[in-house]
Amino acid sequence: MNALPATPVERVQLGVRMEKQMVKVLKGLAEFEGITLGQLLEKIVLHSFEPVPGDEGESCASPFGKRALAAIGDLKRIYGMDFDMHAFRQFQEKHPSGAGESAVDATDA
């Protein structure tokens, strides 16, 4: 089997805010997959950009197999992530921007 040629990339530091239980699930999944959190996010984003042929705009290719999907379900239960993608539009910050919030590093989440 021929190895694919390396794809040079330049990574940048990114400061983002995400829902706390989701970050815990992502960190657990990255550990399960044996990759960094950044690599996991790259993998998810790249797959989300790939439409399912014939179902463009409705579906995307999942980067996760049955074992990883089972692990995701377990991690969601463990960390109390009891919502799915449809809940995103209903997300509301507990604290209005800048009012009494503290910075939480992904390592603290």
C-alpha positions in Angstrom: 0.0 0.0 0.0 1.4 3.4 -1.0 1.5 6.1 1.7 -0.1 9.4 0.8 2.3 12.3 0.5 2.5 14.6 3.5 0.3 17.7 3.4 2.2 20.6 5.0 0.0 22.6 7.4 0.5 25.7 9.5 -1.4 25.5 12.8 -2.3 28.5 14.8 -3.4 29.0 18.4 -7.1 29.5 18.6 -9.1 30.8 21.6 -12.7 29.7 21.5 -15.5 29.3 24.0 -17.6 26.1 23.9 -20.2 24.5 26.1 -18.5 22.9 29.1 -19.9 19.3 28.9 -19.2 19.2 25.2 -15.6 20.1 25.8 -15.3 17.3 28.4 -16.8 14.8 25.8 -14.4 16.1 23.1 -11.4 15.7 25.4 -12.4 12.2 26.3 -13.0 11.3 22.7 -9.6 12.7 21.7 -8.0 10.5 24.4 -10.0 7.5 23.1 -8.8 8.2 19.6 -5.2 8.7 20.7 -5.0 12.2 19.2 -4.9 15.8 20.5 -8.0 17.9 21.0 -6.9 20.1 18.1 -6.4 17.1 15.8 -9.9 15.8 16.8 -11.5 19.2 16.0 -9.6 19.3 12.6 -11.0 15.8 11.8 -14.5 16.8 12.7 -14.4 20.0 10.7 -12.9 18.3 7.6 -15.6 15.6 7.7 -18.4 18.1 8.2 -17.2 19.8 5.0 -17.7 16.6 3.0 -21.3 16.1 1.9 -22.9 12.7 1.5 -23.3 12.4 -2.3 -26.9 12.9 -3.3 -27.8 14.3 0.1 -25.8 17.6 -0.1 -26.7 20.1 2.6 -28.6 17.5 4.6 -25.9 15.0 5.7 -22.1 14.8 6.0 -19.6 12.0 6.4 -19.0 11.0 10.0 -15.4 10.4 11.0 -16.4 8.0 13.7 -17.0 4.3 13.5 -19.3 2.2 15.7 -16.8 1.9 18.6 -16.1 5.6 18.7 -19.9 6.4 18.5 -20.5 4.1 21.4 -17.7 5.8 23.3 -19.3 9.2 22.5 -22.6 8.0 23.9 -20.8 6.8 27.1 -18.9 10.1 27.4 -22.1 12.2 26.9 -23.8 10.2 29.7 -20.7 10.5 32.0 -20.3 14.3 31.5 -24.0 15.2 31.4 -24.2 16.3 27.8 -27.9 15.6 27.4 -28.4 17.5 24.1 -27.7 16.9 20.4 -27.1 19.2 17.4 -30.7 20.4 17.3 -30.3 22.1 20.7 -27.6 24.5 19.4 -30.1 27.2 18.5 -31.5 27.1 22.0 -28.1 27.6 23.7 -28.1 30.5 26.1 -25.2 31.6 28.2 -25.7 31.3 31.9 -23.9 34.6 32.4 -24.3 37.5 29.9 -21.1 38.2 28.0 -18.5 39.6 30.5 -20.9 39.5 33.5 -19.4 37.4 36.2 -17.9 34.8 34.0 -14.5 33.3 34.5 -12.1 32.0 32.0 -12.0 28.2 31.8 -9.1 26.6 30.1 -9.9 23.4 28.2 -7.8 21.6 30.7 -10.2 22.8 33.5 -13.3 21.8 31.7 
